[in-house]
């Protein structure tokens, strides 16, 4: 567990991964030098990783599937094989109605079907059931608003590539890579973030923040789907929520400090009018959580 100051710093980096050391220092009441040392330690020990998460519309990964997998034999071996696929952004071993879950992000349904077929071909996999996400209502780590019409040139694209690797890359280094002044580089990065093209955020170790328990849930809905989904997304502890088609109307992920608190999150969801918890599962171990995607050399519009 982190001390109170480090916990605040991690939360601030989750909110704004490129927050300056001075801004962080003002937030916690320490010197800039002390805060720099603390942040460097958090990064070096991998308590938090600051990354740039590119909007799904920019990278052409708007087809999202949540896959529940049942296996014969070792669930861990199967999960590790599934996690090797670049299109798989999340994989966890679970206790509940299946042995592991995975999230897939692809350009379209044809590619999504191919990825699911690959999962079915993994040794030991007996069955894979898909929930096709249509709309993401809440995502603690990614931009969920509509992107709109944003034109990107080759320089913007190079910045996205670098920020995916290191969300806190100094403007001096970024400027040297793209060949612009620091001021011009900063203006471009700020524009990319403000328009929602990229979100720079801290991916934190849940245990370090006291979120020792992670779980998933599937809901069926009576009444207006969007209204119920937004009400569920507002509940404390809900970190991800998507509507779509499959066994459920809504699939989500929750986190809590203890198993008792996780039960409390599910009870709060059950209390939302129109929401029925049809299934829930406990995340025993997160095998993969990565939001980086392989960007081509040039933007889709050719720069």
C-alpha positions in Angstrom: 0.0 0.0 0.0 1.1 3.5 -0.8 1.4 6.3 1.8 -1.2 9.1 1.5 1.1 11.4 -0.6 2.0 8.8 -3.1 -1.7 7.7 -3.4 -2.7 11.3 -4.2 0.1 11.5 -6.8 -1.0 8.4 -8.5 -4.6 9.6 -8.6 -3.5 12.9 -10.1 -1.4 11.1 -12.8 -4.5 9.0 -13.6 -6.4 12.2 -14.1 -3.7 14.0 -16.1 -0.6 11.9 -16.9 1.3 15.0 -18.1 0.7 17.1 -15.0 3.8 19.1 -14.3 5.9 18.4 -11.2 5.0 21.9 -9.9 1.3 21.3 -10.3 1.7 18.0 -8.5 3.7 19.7 -5.8 1.0 22.3 -5.3 -1.5 19.5 -5.0 0.3 17.6 -2.2 2.1 20.5 -0.5 5.6 19.3 -1.0 8.6 20.8 -2.9 8.9 20.2 -6.6 12.2 18.3 -6.0 10.5 16.0 -3.5 7.6 15.3 -5.8 9.9 14.6 -8.7 11.7 12.0 -6.7 8.4 10.4 -5.6 7.0 10.3 -9.1 10.3 8.8 -10.5 10.1 6.1 -7.8 6.5 5.3 -8.6 7.4 5.0 -12.3 10.6 3.0 -11.8 8.9 0.5 -9.5 6.0 0.2 -11.9 3.4 1.2 -9.4 2.1 3.4 -12.1 2.8 3.5 -15.9 1.9 6.8 -17.7 0.8 6.0 -21.2 -1.0 7.7 -24.1 -4.2 5.9 -25.1 -5.3 6.8 -28.6 -9.0 7.1 -29.4 -10.4 4.0 -30.9 -11.7 5.9 -33.9 -8.2 7.1 -34.8 -6.6 3.7 -34.8 -9.6 1.9 -36.4 -10.3 -0.3 -33.4 -14.0 0.4 -32.8 -15.2 -3.2 -32.9 -14.9 -4.4 -29.3 -15.7 -7.9 -28.1 -15.8 -9.3 -24.5 -15.0 -13.0 -24.6 -15.9 -15.5 -21.8 -13.7 -18.6 -22.2 -14.1 -22.1 -20.8 -11.0 -24.4 -20.8 -10.0 -27.9 -20.2 -6.7 -28.2 -18.4 -4.6 -25.1 -17.4 -6.5 -21.9 -17.5 -3.3 -19.9 -17.0 -1.6 -21.4 -20.1 -4.7 -20.6 -22.2 -4.8 -17.1 -20.8 -1.2 -16.5 -21.5 -1.6 -17.7 -25.1 -4.7 -15.5 -25.6 -2.8 -12.5 -24.1 -0.1 -12.8 -26.8 -2.6 -11.5 -29.5 -2.0 -7.7 -30.1 -5.8 -7.2 -30.5 -6.3 -8.5 -27.0 -6.2 -5.5 -24.6 -7.3 -7.3 -21.4 -7.1 -10.9 -20.1 -7.9 -12.2 -16.6 -8.3 -15.5 -14.9 -11.7 -15.7 -13.3 -13.9 -17.6 -10.9 -17.5 -17.8 -11.9 -19.3 -18.9 -15.1 -16.1 -19.1 -17.1 -12.4 -19.7 -16.6 -11.0 -16.6 -18.1 -12.2 -13.4 -19.8 -10.6 -11.3 -22.6 -11.3 -8.0 -24.3 -10.6 -7.7 -28.0 -10.4 -4.5 -30.0 -10.4 -4.7 -33.8 -11.2 -2.6 -36.9 -14.4 -4.4 -37.8 -16.6 -7.4 -37.1 -14.8 -9.6 -39.6 -11.5 -9.0 -37.8 -13.3 -9.5 -34.5 -14.7 -12.9 -35.6 -11.2 -13.9 -36.8 -9.7 -13.1 -33.4 -12.4 -15.1 -31.6 -11.7 -18.0 -33.9 -8.1 -17.8 -32.9 -9.0 -17.9 -29.3 -11.1 -21.0 -30.0 -8.1 -22.6 -31.6 -5.9 -22.1 -28.5 -5.0 -25.5 -27.0 -7.3 -26.3 -24.0 -10.0 -23.9 -25.0 -13.4 -25.6 -25.0 -15.7 -22.7 -25.7 -15.7 -18.9 -26.2 -18.8 -16.8 -25.9 -18.8 -13.3 -27.2 -20.5 -10.1 -26.0 -20.3 -7.6 -28.8 -19.9 -4.1 -27.4 -21.8 -1.3 -29.2 -21.2 1.7 -26.9 -18.7 2.3 -24.1 -20.5 4.3 -21.4 -17.6 4.4 -18.9 -13.9 3.6 -19.2 -11.5 4.7 -16.5 -8.6 4.6 -18.9 -9.8 5.7 -22.3 -11.6 8.5 -24.1 -15.3 7.6 -24.6 -16.7 10.7 -26.2 -17.2 11.1 -29.9 -14.1 12.3 -31.6 -15.6 14.4 -34.4 -13.7 15.4 -37.5 -10.0 15.8 -36.6 -7.3 16.0 -39.2 -4.0 14.5 -38.3 -0.7 15.0 -40.2 2.5 13.0 -40.1 3.9 15.1 -37.2 0.8 14.5 -35.1 1.1 10.8 -35.9 4.7 10.6 -34.7 3.7 12.3 -31.5 1.0 9.7 -30.9 3.5 6.9 -31.4 5.9 8.5 -28.9 3.2 9.2 -26.3 2.0 5.7 -26.5 5.4 4.5 -25.4 5.9 7.2 -22.8 3.1 9.5 -21.8 5.4 11.7 -19.8 8.1 12.1 -22.5 9.6 15.6 -22.0 8.8 18.3 -24.6 12.5 18.6 -25.2 12.8 15.0 -26.4 9.5 15.2 -28.3 10.6 18.4 -30.0 13.9 16.8 -31.1 12.1 13.8 -32.6 9.6 15.8 -34.7 11.9 18.7 -35.5 9.8 21.6 -34.1 10.3 24.1 -31.3 9.3 23.1 -27.7 6.5 25.6 -27.9 5.1 24.3 -31.1 5.5 20.7 -29.9 3.6 21.5 -26.7 0.8 23.2 -28.6 0.4 20.1 -30.7 0.3 17.7 -27.8 -2.2 19.9 -25.9 -4.4 20.0 -29.1 -4.3 16.2 -29.4 -5.3 15.8 -25.8 -8.0 18.5 -25.8 -9.7 17.1 -28.9 -9.7 13.6 -27.4 -7.4 12.1 -30.0 -5.2 10.8 -27.1 -5.6 10.6 -23.4 -2.5 10.5 -21.3 -3.1 8.7 -18.1 -1.6 6.7 -15.3 -2.2 2.9 -15.3 -1.8 2.0 -11.7 -1.3 -1.3 -9.9 -4.7 -1.8 -8.2 -3.2 -3.4 -5.1 -1.1 -0.3 -4.5 -4.2 1.8 -4.4 -6.1 -0.6 -2.1 -8.3 -2.0 -4.9 -7.5 -5.6 -4.0 -10.6 -7.0 -5.5 -11.7 -6.9 -9.2 -14.8 -8.4 -10.7 -17.0 -8.4 -13.7 -20.8 -8.3 -14.1 -23.4 -8.8 -16.8 -26.8 -7.1 -16.6 -30.1 -7.4 -18.4 -32.2 -4.3 -18.6 -35.9 -3.4 -18.5 -36.8 0.0 -19.9 -34.4 2.4 -21.5 -30.9 0.8 -21.9 -28.9 4.1 -22.1 -30.6 5.5 -19.0 -29.9 2.4 -16.9 -26.4 2.1 -18.2 -25.6 5.7 -17.2 -27.1 5.2 -13.8 -25.0 2.1 -13.3 -21.8 3.8 -14.6 -22.2 6.5 -11.8 -22.0 3.9 -9.0 -18.9 4.0 -6.9 -16.5 1.3 -7.9 -17.6 0.8 -11.5 -14.5 1.4 -13.7 -15.8 0.1 -17.0 -19.2 -0.3 -18.6 -20.4 -1.1 -22.1 -23.7 -1.8 -23.8 -24.1 -4.3 -26.5 -25.5 -7.7 -27.7 -25.1 -11.2 -26.4 -26.1 -13.0 -23.2 -26.3 -9.5 -21.5 -27.4 -6.0 -22.3 -24.6 -4.5 -20.3 -21.1 -5.8 -19.3 -19.0 -4.0 -16.7 -16.0 -4.2 -14.4 -15.9 -3.2 -10.8 -13.1 -2.7 -8.2 -13.0 -2.5 -4.5 -10.7 -2.6 -1.5 -12.1 -5.8 -0.1 -14.4 -8.7 -1.1 -17.1 -7.3 1.1 -16.9 -3.9 -0.6 -17.1 -5.6 -4.0 -20.3 -7.3 -2.9 -21.5 -3.8 -1.9 -20.8 -2.5 -5.4 -22.9 -5.3 -6.9 -25.7 -4.6 -4.4 -25.7 -0.9 -5.4 -26.0 -1.9 -9.0 -28.9 -4.2 -8.2 -30.6 -1.2 -6.6 -30.6 0.7 -9.9 -34.1 0.7 -11.4 -34.3 -1.5 -14.5 -31.0 -3.3 -13.8 -30.8 -7.0 -13.1 -27.5 -8.7 -12.4 -27.7 -11.9 -14.5 -24.1 -12.9 -13.9 -20.9 -11.9 -12.0 -17.4 -13.2 -11.8 -14.3 -12.6 -9.7 -11.0 -11.7 -11.3 -8.4 -13.9 -9.7 -5.4 -12.6 -11.6 -5.0 -10.0 -14.4 -2.7 -11.6 -17.0 -2.7 -8.6 -19.4 -3.9 -5.0 -19.4 -2.5 -2.9 -22.3 -4.1 -0.1 -24.3 -1.2 0.4 -26.7 -1.9 -0.4 -30.4 0.5 -0.8 -33.3 0.2 2.4 -35.3 1.1 2.4 -38.9 3.8 4.7 -40.1 1.3 7.3 -41.4 -2.2 8.4 -40.4 -5.1 6.7 -42.3 -5.7 9.9 -44.3 -2.2 9.7 -45.6 -1.1 12.8 -43.7 
